[in-house]
Structure formats: C-alpha cells, structure tokens
Amino acid sequence: MDLAERIERYRATIEKWLRGLYHGMFTHPAYEKIEKEAEDLEDAFMLACFPDAFGIPSPVSYYTAELLPHLTDEYEAWQRRMWDRESLIERKGQQYHF
Amino acid sequence: MAEHVFFGGKGGVGKTTVASAYALKCANAGLDTLVVSTDPAHSTGDVFDQEFGDEPRSVEGIENLRAMEIDPEHEVQEHLQETKRALGEQLSPAMASGIDLQIEMAHRTPGAYEAALLDRFVDVMREADCDRVVFDTSPTGATLRLLALPELLGKWIDQLAHKREKSIEYFEMAAIGNQEPRRIREGDPILARLRKRKERFEFAGDALDEASFYLVCNPDELSVRETERSIETHREYGLSVDGIVINRLTPEPDADEQGRGARFLREKVETERERVEYVENEFEPPVVAAIETRVREVKGSLLTEVAETLSVDPLRTA
C-alpha cells in the first residue's frame, strides 16, 4: 500500500465522519423537526376531519368519512399519537435529545 | 342549465299543492318540468295519485311533467356502502375494523341526513336535463339550514385542504436528500377528493344564487309571522324571495246568506283580509297568488284550477 493510497483512505474516513457529524448535529435534527411539524399539522387536519372520534359532533364528518379509505395509515398513526401525547411541551421537547 | 324554483314555508301550509300546481303550469306552458320533493314526509305522490321514487318518473296523464321524491335515508345508506367498498379496495378486512367504526359513526351523526339531502340536491340540479326544476322543500327551518350549507361547507373544505397542503409541504421538505417523502402532493387522493367536494359546493352556491324562491303561507297569525322571519333569514343568506303565495283563504258567503255559518265565514274573511293586506303592504316580495280553500283535496282538475290562480308567468325567466 503506497502513501497516496493511505492518504486517500484517511481522507475518505475523515470525510465520512465529518458528514456523519454534520448530519447528526445539524441536518438530522432539522429534518426531524420539520417532520414533527408536519405530523402536528396532520394531527390538526385529522382532528378537523374526525372530531367525532373524540365525541365532538361535526357537520362535515359525513363528507370527510369518504376520505377515510385513503387515510387508514394516517388515521391509525394519528390515534396512536393522540393517545401517546402527554403535553405539548413533552412533544416539542423531544427534539433536544437530552 | 335548468332553472330552479323553490317553494318553502311552514309545515302544513300546502307547499306541495302549490309547488305541484306551479309545476303543472310550467308543464302546460310547454316547459319540460321536473318536480322534486325533499320533504321526508312525501306527499307529491298523493297530489298526483301516483307513486314516485328516488329517480325522476314521468307523471301519467300530464305531458312534460316528471316527479321524484328524495329519500335521505336511502342516500345515507348508499354513501355508507360506497365508502365501505372503497375501504375494502384499499386494505384487507382485518385491518379495517377501527376505520369501519369511524365510517359507521359518521353516517349516524345528526347532520348526516342534511348532508345526504344536500348531496342529492346538487346531483339533481346538475343532472336534470329539463327546462325547469321545481323543489317542494321540507318545512322552513330544515331547508333554510340546508341552503346555507354550501357556502359554509365550502369554507370548511378550504381550511381542510389548506391544512393538508401544508403538512404535505413539510413532509416533502423533511425528505430533502435522497429519502422518499412520506406524503407527496402529486396525485394525493385526499386533496383530489376535497377539491371535488369544493367544486360541488361552489356549483350549489352559484345555482342557489340564480334560483327563484317562493314562500307559501296561510292567512293566520303564526304563519304570517313565520313568513316574515323566513324572508329575513333568506336575506341573511343572500337569497331573495321572489314572491309569496297565500293559501287556504276562506271563501266569502253570498250576501243574502244570514245563517250562523255565513256569519262565521264573514267574520273569518274579515280578519283574513286584514292579514292579507298586511302581507301585501309590509312584505317586500309581492303576493303572487291568493288561493281559496277547497272543500276537497286539491288533485286532478282542481290542481289545474289552482295553477291558474298563480300569477307567475312560467316563461318569464328570473
């Protein structure tokens, strides 16, 4: 193994680690945050569509019911999130990874 | 597009009779007419002595006239079945149970009947291939609320679509890099559905703006007051009332009659005349007909007679 090759490998490893570090420190939390935000928005959407799931009568649930066949995954994820959620702080705090 | 005419008013004032008479008048004037009953307690069939169902059927013995009676229960069931069928296509029966319950529940909410009725209304307005559609509506409250729905629902659907768009946008943003986003806007079935709904409500709103409304009332205090309120509510919803039909006026006895019955009638006619004058002077929409009460049920040739008292020219467009 000659010197040039070893330097090459060394640099590749460093680059990989740096990218990983960068992703872990900056980009991943950002993605996570955006995704959480998207989930929150989706929760608001689901609640607006199906408030009767929580006992609030809705004049539009007759119409939104026809969305349900296309929303099965979302619906189940939503219910899971709703049952899991303890407080807004708890959810918003998850991004900090203490 | 067909022209739509609505007849409304308090329960039991004779909306069906007046609406049928008007429809008959239109048909006789050569217009291809459809009369639609939306009152769950249907009586169009009784007026024409025939049975009508959920699909338009021509009225026997009368040219150019068809009739139908909307059954909201039937509509709700159909919608339920359709939604369940769509669910079955999307996933296996074992997985669908929680969703299934939610769908069932949505079809049992208090608004389901109204929503179903509105749906059918829009269908009829859209698909009716005739010159005139005459709606014999259910008593005031229910119909007014129904007519206010398109605008309200349109706004609501807008909000839903906006929320959905926003969340998809974020999901797409979160997937920058090589990941597959969890939701994509392109071909999203939810947005497509919402848009379709929105478009229907917009159509209904526009059609209602162009439709004509007539209120039927009786010459008694309760009915007159209710009509007054009804005109007010119509105005609040941005719909103008085109005319008032006063039904069931007491016939005046001949001058030489002096019996107890005659005296009763004379007095009754007197008070009714006051109320009719009140309606004529105080209400903005003109009185388009004053129909005397008939001894027998208004059917057949009597209906033609009643139709003639309606001073609405069916060929005049609103």
Interface residues (C-beta under 8 A of the other chain):
Chain A: T27 Y31 E32 I34 E35 E37 A38 E39 L41 E42 A44 F45 A48 C49 F50 D52 A53 P57 S58 P59 V60 S61 Y62 Y63 T64 A65 E66 L67 L68 P69 H70 L71 T72 Y75 E76 Q79
Chain B: V76 H79 E82 T83 A86 L87 E89 Q90 L91 M95 A96 G98 I99 Q102 I103 M105 A106 H107 T109 P110 G111 A112 E114 A115 A116 L149 L152 L153 W156 I157 Q159 L160 K163 R164 K166 S167 I168 E169 Y170 F171 M173 A174 A175 I176 G177 R182 P189 I190 R193 L194 R197
